Amino acid sequence: MPMPHQQIRFVQAHDGVRLAYAKSGRGPLLVKAATWMSHLEHDRDSPVWRHLVHGLSEQHTFVRYDERGCGLSDWLVPELSFASWLRDLETLTQTLQAPRFALLGISQGASIAIAYAAKHPERVSHLVLHGGYARGRLKRNASAAALDEAETMVRLAELGWGRADESFRQFFTSQFIPGGTREQQAWFNELERISCSPANAARFMREFNRIDVVELLPQVRCPTLVLHSCHDRRVPYEEGRLIAGAIPNAEFVSIASANHLLLADEPGWPLWLARVRGFLAEGAGREANPTFASLTLRQRDLVELIAQGHDNRQIAARLSLSEKTVRNHITAIFAKLEVENRGQAIVRARESGFGAVRH
């Protein structure tokens, strides 16, 4: 399978941390929220990730980045927290200067994607979540036994993550890809070692245990596709059902697999790719419409809110602008769209896919 060419660049986060990101393929923009245990240089050619990178780069400009503390991004970082991960995604999307894009969240990256979509509804056209959870391990179960188990796993990471002996890391690998071949599991064992330090692995895991975005789920308004492996050993299947049940009108797809990360040679992968591609193709008209493509980032924000039925006062409050500034923007928008009034603008915008608030 020939791998798509990728360009790797760096962007500076709010606190000075350097974040590495890669761009591959051509087409509508699809951004993957970062997960830990990633390495941009190694993932693209790996037996665990290459089919996903290739499959999503064929029809999209696919952007992924190494989480702070991982891969090519800075490892020595002052903060590893949910808030910092969300700000990092915001920094990246601002750097890309894309008014709207599809967002992919896998595993713990799903919670970041959910938080971003809830906070920036005008940015996210489609949300795809796989193997995700809205509640971390200790939010799902805070019993004494669960606390002991969670801390034991953290200690395993602290003790064995950086060793040449892969037996410690194999424990985690068997949760992520229990159905993997020896080659795939060996590669994943090595990825764990080269992707982050033992100390960072422990920091990540402790923070993952505390994740809770349940209250944000009803606030997600973009079209959402939730996929989850039926026998996922890393994240319970019920967590996927919880997400799909709480996000308005989300579609849920069960994948017949025990792997947390789907592999290229299992039957569930072609189904996953077909469902994701079909979902992302829905409502693509707005991105292809040259008239709307000519709008600036701020103007597209206003068009989205106008199409949703907001008045100038509401738009001003939503975007932290003065009503005079909003009026000036709307005048410019009407000129670009060649419409005479708000009603005509709403019709044009909705025909191109703007304002699709889901209840």
Secondary structure as UniProt FT lines:
FT   STRAND          6..12
FT   TURN            14..15
FT   STRAND          18..24
FT   STRAND          29..32
FT   HELIX           40..43
FT   TURN            44..45
FT   TURN            47..49
FT   HELIX           50..57
FT   TURN            58..59
FT   STRAND          61..65
FT   TURN            68..69
FT   TURN            71..72
FT   HELIX           82..96
FT   STRAND          101..106
FT   TURN            107..108
FT   HELIX           109..119
FT   TURN            121..123
FT   STRAND          124..130
FT   HELIX           137..140
FT   HELIX           144..160
FT   TURN            161..162
FT   HELIX           167..176
FT   TURN            178..179
FT   HELIX           182..195
FT   HELIX           198..208
FT   TURN            209..210
FT   HELIX           214..219
FT   STRAND          224..229
FT   TURN            230..231
FT   HELIX           237..246
FT   TURN            248..249
FT   STRAND          251..255
FT   TURN            264..265
FT   HELIX           268..281
FT   TURN            282..284
FT   HELIX           285..288
FT   HELIX           290..293
FT   HELIX           297..307
FT   TURN            308..309
FT   HELIX           312..319
FT   HELIX           323..337
FT   HELIX           342..351
FT   TURN            352..355
//
